[in-house]
Every structure is written in C-alpha cells, then in structure tokens.
Amino acid sequence: MLRSIFTVPVMSLLMLSLSACQPSGSDKADSSSAWSCEIKDSPFSYSVCHLDKAALKGSDYSLQLFWQQPDSDQPLLTFDKLLATLPSNQQLAFAMNAGMYNGHYAPIGYTVIKGKEIKSLNLKPGGGNFHLLPNGVIWWNKQGEVQITESNALSAQLKTGEAQPWYASQSGPMLVINNEIHPKFNADGTSLKFRNGVGVCSDGSMQFVNSDEPVSFYQFASLFKDQLQCPNALFLDGGIASALYAPSIDKHDKKDMGVIIGVVADNP
C-alpha cells in the first residue's frame, strides 16, 4: 500500500556480496534441504523463511509470482484463493505479499510474470514508501538466478538486454544496499509498523521476513544486515498489507493483497 514520505536521490547499481543468509536458532522451525521457516524472538519477534539457491536451480521447487486468477483478469487477493487454483500436483511451501498495489490490487511497480510485463518500470517521483529512493526490483531469470537491483540500474540493463526477467516485482524502499542501511533510515525512528521484506545473498540464497511486531525501518533493515547477513534487501510492504503463508510454522494470514510471491513444490 502507498504511503506519504519524502524522497532522496537514487543510488547506483546494486551488487550482491557477503555470505549466505542463515538465521541461527529458532523457537519453532520446519526445515528441508531446500527451504526452512522459523519463528524468532530476537532482536524482535519475526518469522523468516529461507530458500536455498539449490532449490531455484533444481526441478522440485520453483519461485513464482501470482496475481490474477486462471483465465480471468480478477486478482487472486488471498492465499486461500491461490491454494485453490494450484494444480493438484503442486504444493505451496510458503508465500507472502510481493509488493505495493493500488485500490484495485494491481501492482504500482514493475511486474513481470512468466516473461510477460504486467506493469512497466516505475521511475516517476512521488510520495510514499515506494518512492523513498532508492527503491528496487527483485527479479529472476529462467535459470533461477535471483537479484535485487536498483530501479534505474535495472532500466539500463533492460535496454541493453543484460537483464531478462522471467519474474520481477518492484517495491521500495531498499532496506540494505551493498551492506549499508538505507541512508534515510533513522536509528531513533519512532514510526513502528508490521513490515515484510526479502533479502538476496551472494550465494543466491534468499530470506523472506515478516515482522510479528511493529518495528521501525532501521530496526527491520538492521535485521537483514546484522542478523541475517544479507547485503541487499528490499522492503515489500507493511501495516495491514504485510502477509505471510507458512503452514510449517502455523502462519496463514487472511488478508487481501496484490501480487503474491511464493515457493511451489512439486508433489511426488
């Protein structure tokens, strides 16, 4: 959802660095060789799902974006609707809302689903968290290579053909940029919200985080940088729009949302 906040100058091309994003310890966890979900209580209460690079390279799992119902222009809106529309030979391991949307639950930023551009790259100035620059795009190609790229840098890559997204979702602001917390986040910030976001690590693994209590942008970004060791991370949304489906840790939010990002497993 879109909120009012000031903007700052765009930063340059993002680069992935540092080691794998691996949370240590858990209150409640389910794990496999490819992914795991946990509930954590420090430095604040949050739920986190880890996706290993091998899962994106193999044939048993796929990372996907979902928006509209099959053979319809109506948005899915809920995890329940998504579950009902999955083929019988597929299972949803975990999912969360994938970015900000308008009053019709359509994405406000760059969105690509199975190679089809749903919404063009949004480089316009404006208010709200989306325009707290730099914002960015999480995207991956057909080979399952996932990146988080600053929006203007991705625009240049799209023009040259260097970037060929199979799936993409634009949101903002960036949380962590080349292992630095967003320069406009205040360590003493008092705006506390439920927040969710995603981090991508240098080895290609990913962390999907949903705060289970209200936190500031700085606190949320610090989690990715200092606890999860994710050098680049992107804010997806917050407040009433923050949603998580992770049945292995008993999480199943019943909220309406726009685009959904989820990991699908093929049933044996």
VENBEL-V797485 format. One record per helix or strand of 2 or more residues. SS is the DSSP state (2 for helix, 1 for strand). FROM is the first residue (numbers start at 1). TO is the last residue. Records with the same first field share a line. If there is no record, write none. Layout:
SS: FROM-TO / FROM-TO
//
This chain:
1: 28-31 / 35-40 / 46-51 / 61-66 / 90-97 / 111-113 / 116-119 / 136-140 / 146-150 / 167-171 / 174-177 / 180-181 / 195-200 / 206-211 / 232-238 / 244-246 / 251-252 / 260-266
2: 53-57 / 79-85 / 129-131 / 151-160 / 217-227 / 239-241 / 247-249
//
